[in-house]
Amino acid sequence: MNQFIIPIIMIVADIFAIPIVIKLLMKKYSENPGKLRTMIIVFISVIVITDAVSIGVSVTRGIKFDREAVLYTQGEDVVYYDRDGDKYTLKEINSKQYFVNSQESRMMLAQRVYVDMDGYIVLDAGNTFKPESDGSYSDSDGNKYYPALDVKWNSKGEMQLCEQS
């Protein structure tokens, strides 16, 4: 669902509600112009603040970063990099998740894709990585990896594990 749906609905509702509320306030405070002005200012201020908070929450909720600290507003646009410099995005194909490179010449089943400690994606083609007690996996050389679907990056491009539910 588009992250801006709720703020758009709120703004449209405000466009219809503001004239109605102002008419009601004018009727109630017609004998007291100072009080009327104050009530209209308070009402408009509350509307503006509420809409601004709603937009801010919607925008920041959708923000994601990649290992290069590039900002994305849609999670499906986040780029994952391999050591060869190829770029991949996560796509759902036939109800399965795949990492697909930008030329769409290589697809990797997401369940077999891991991120190494430098933040690059690695395919465990032979399904040989072994689970460790801390949620990581290791290969036969002792290198540590995390499932790619469990990893995200912060605004500095630092790798973080997603919170597990």
Secondary structure, 3 states (H helix, E strand, C coil): CCCCHHHHHHHHHHHHHHHHHHHHHHHHCCCCHHHHHHHHHHHHHHHHHHHHHHHHHHHHHHCEECCCCCEECCHHHCCEECCCCCEEEEEEECCEEEEEECCCCCEEEHHHEEEECCCCEEECCCCCCEECCCCCEECCCCCEEEEHHHEEECCCCCEEECCCC
